[in-house]
Amino acid sequence: MQYRYLGKDKLKVSALGLGCMGFTQSYPPYLPENEAIFVLQQAVDLGINFFDTAEVYGPYTNEELLGKALKPYRSQIILATKFGFDLAHKMDNANRPVALSSKPKDIRNALEDSLKRLQTDYIDLYYQHRVDPQTPIEEVAETMKDLIKEGKILHWGLSEASVKTIRKAHAICPVTAVQSEYSMWYREVEQELLPTLEELNIGFVPFSPLGKAILTGRFNKDTHFAKDDFRSQIPRFNSENLNHNYILIEYVQKLAQEKQVLPAQIALGWLLAQKPWIVPIPGTKKVSRLKENINSINVTFSAEELSMINKHLNSINLQGARYPQSQENLIDK
Ligand SMILES: NC(=O)c1ccc[n+]([C@@H]2O[C@H](COP(=O)([O-])OP(=O)(O)OC[C@H]3O[C@@H](n4cnc5c(N)ncnc54)[C@H](OP(=O)(O)O)[C@@H]3O)[C@@H](O)[C@H]2O)c1
C-alpha cells in the first residue's frame, strides 16, 4: 500500500480510503451485517487504513457497523466520522435530514454517541459535515481545539465548506482535511478550493470520486434508478441529463481502453494524479471492486496526458445539478 499525508500535522493514511456510506444508505441493496463486516475487514487486510463514516449515515447504523467490524483493528486504522446534522428535526420528502446544528453542546453530545457506536475512545479525524449558518465557525473551531486537548479527537476537518469559512476555521484551530465532492464528473473544487487548500497546507478528501458509480461505466444512457436509490433524486442522473452527460462516460471508457485498465481505475488514478495531498474515498460493498479500486494506485499519467485529458474534460459541458434542491440548500456558499 502507498500512503499519503493530510494537513500540516501529516496524518498518515492509505492513498485510498474506503467510503462506507453505501453500506447502509443511498445505494441499495444493502448487505447482511456479517457480509458487510467481512468486506470491511478485507479492506484492512488489503492495506486500507482510512475509513469514512458519519453519524447521519443510517442514521447511526453505519457507525455501529464500523464499530463492530473494526474494533479488533482499532490501533491500525484511521477512523473519520462527521457531526452536524440535527437528526431530531426536519427531514426532506425522501426522509433525509435538512436541519443542521453545530452548537458546542450538540457537537459534544454527538461525539459521545459516535464514540459509543464506534466502540472507541477517540476519533482520528472529526469533520463538521455541513457548515451551520446559525453557529459561528469560530465557535466550532474553538470546540474542536478543546476536544483535541481532551484527546477525544486527534484531528478535525470540514466538509463542503466555502474557502471563507475554511480560512476562519483554520486560523483558530488548524484544519487537517477538507472533504468535498470531486471527480471527472464534478470539478468545481478546482476553481477556488484546491488552490486555497494548497496555500494553507490542508489535505483534500474527494467524496463520490467515482461520480456515484457513473464513471465506472456500469450504467448506460437509459439506466433508471430505483426510488430508494439516492441517484433517482439527483438531476444530473435523470434520463435527459444522463443521455447528454454520457459523452463523458464514453470518453473515460476510451481512456481505459487505451491504458488497458478499467474506467473506475482511470477515474481514481486521475484524482490521485492531481495532487499528492489528495486521498479519494471510493465506496464499495464488494471485495472484487475494492481490489480494482486499490489497483488504481498504480495507474499513472504523464504531465502531457493529464493536460490533454483536462483540456478534453473542459470541453464537455455536463448538465444537471449534483444535488436535489433540499440538499443543495445546505451547502456553504
Ligand atoms: N461529506 C459528504 O457530504 C459526503 C457525501 C457523499 C459521500 N461521502 C463519502 O464519500 C464516500 C464515497 O462516495 P459515494 O459512495 O457517494 O460515491 P462513489 O465512491 O463515487 O461511488 C460509489 C458507487 O460506486 C460503485 N463502485 C465502487 N467501485 C466500483 C467499481 N470498481 N466498479 C463498479 N462500481 C463500483 C459502488 O457500488 P457497490 O457498492 O455496489 O460496489 C457505489 O454504487 C461515501 O461512502 C461517504 O463515505 C461524503
The ligand as a Tripos MOL2 file, in Angstrom:
@<TRIPOS>MOLECULE
LIG
   48    52     1     0     0
SMALL
NO_CHARGES

@<TRIPOS>ATOM
      1 N1        -19.0990   14.6130    3.0760 N.am      1 LIG1
      2 C1        -20.1760   14.3650    2.3860 C.2       1 LIG1
      3 O1        -21.1170   15.1500    2.3770 O.2       1 LIG1
      4 C2        -20.2710   13.0870    1.6020 C.ar      1 LIG1
      5 C3        -21.2590   12.9330    0.6200 C.ar      1 LIG1
      6 C4        -21.2940   11.7320   -0.1000 C.ar      1 LIG1
      7 C5        -20.3670   10.7200    0.1700 C.ar      1 LIG1
      8 N2        -19.4280   10.8990    1.1470 N.ar      1 LIG1
      9 C6        -18.4190    9.8510    1.4580 C.3       1 LIG1
     10 O2        -17.7570    9.5100    0.2410 O.3       1 LIG1
     11 C7        -17.8230    8.0980    0.0490 C.3       1 LIG1
     12 C8        -17.8090    7.7590   -1.4340 C.3       1 LIG1
     13 O3        -18.8280    8.4440   -2.1330 O.3       1 LIG1
     14 P1        -20.0710    7.7120   -2.8100 P.3       1 LIG1
     15 O4        -20.2520    6.3730   -2.1720 O.co2     1 LIG1
     16 O5        -21.1700    8.6840   -2.8210 O.co2     1 LIG1
     17 O6        -19.6490    7.5590   -4.3350 O.3       1 LIG1
     18 P2        -18.5180    6.8090   -5.1660 P.3       1 LIG1
     19 O7        -17.4640    6.2990   -4.2760 O.co2     1 LIG1
     20 O8        -18.1810    7.7400   -6.2540 O.co2     1 LIG1
     21 O9        -19.3410    5.6020   -5.8010 O.3       1 LIG1
     22 C9        -19.8790    4.5540   -5.0600 C.3       1 LIG1
     23 C10       -20.6340    3.6700   -6.0180 C.3       1 LIG1
     24 O10       -19.7080    3.1090   -6.9550 O.3       1 LIG1
     25 C11       -19.8270    1.6950   -7.0200 C.3       1 LIG1
     26 N3        -18.4620    1.1780   -7.2500 N.ar      1 LIG1
     27 C12       -17.3830    1.3360   -6.4650 C.ar      1 LIG1
     28 N4        -16.2830    0.8030   -7.0180 N.ar      1 LIG1
     29 C13       -16.6770    0.2690   -8.1920 C.ar      1 LIG1
     30 C14       -16.0090   -0.4150   -9.2270 C.ar      1 LIG1
     31 N5        -14.7040   -0.6590   -9.1770 N.pl3     1 LIG1
     32 N6        -16.7370   -0.8310  -10.3130 N.ar      1 LIG1
     33 C15       -18.0660   -0.5910  -10.3970 C.ar      1 LIG1
     34 N7        -18.7540    0.0620   -9.4310 N.ar      1 LIG1
     35 C16       -18.0770    0.4950   -8.3400 C.ar      1 LIG1
     36 C17       -20.4580    1.3110   -5.7070 C.3       1 LIG1
     37 O11       -21.2560    0.1660   -5.8620 O.3       1 LIG1
     38 P3        -21.0770   -1.1700   -4.9650 P.3       1 LIG1
     39 O12       -21.1040   -0.7520   -3.5430 O.co2     1 LIG1
     40 O13       -22.2530   -1.9860   -5.3860 O.co2     1 LIG1
     41 O14       -19.7570   -1.7310   -5.3800 O.co2     1 LIG1
     42 C18       -21.3520    2.5100   -5.3920 C.3       1 LIG1
     43 O15       -22.5970    2.3980   -6.0430 O.3       1 LIG1
     44 C19       -19.1080    7.6950    0.7700 C.3       1 LIG1
     45 O16       -19.1280    6.3090    1.0730 O.3       1 LIG1
     46 C20       -19.0360    8.5640    2.0010 C.3       1 LIG1
     47 O17       -18.1980    7.9820    2.9680 O.3       1 LIG1
     48 C21       -19.3730   12.0670    1.8430 C.ar      1 LIG1
@<TRIPOS>BOND
     1     1     2 1
     2     2     3 2
     3     2     4 1
     4     4     5 ar
     5     4    48 ar
     6     5     6 ar
     7     6     7 ar
     8     7     8 ar
     9     8     9 1
    10     8    48 ar
    11     9    10 1
    12     9    46 1
    13    10    11 1
    14    11    12 1
    15    11    44 1
    16    12    13 1
    17    13    14 1
    18    14    15 2
    19    14    16 1
    20    14    17 1
    21    17    18 1
    22    18    19 2
    23    18    20 1
    24    18    21 1
    25    21    22 1
    26    22    23 1
    27    23    24 1
    28    23    42 1
    29    24    25 1
    30    25    26 1
    31    25    36 1
    32    26    27 ar
    33    26    35 ar
    34    27    28 ar
    35    28    29 ar
    36    29    30 ar
    37    29    35 ar
    38    30    31 1
    39    30    32 ar
    40    32    33 ar
    41    33    34 ar
    42    34    35 ar
    43    36    37 1
    44    36    42 1
    45    37    38 1
    46    38    39 2
    47    38    40 1
    48    38    41 1
    49    42    43 1
    50    44    45 1
    51    44    46 1
    52    46    47 1
@<TRIPOS>SUBSTRUCTURE
     1 LIG1         1 GROUP 0 **** ****
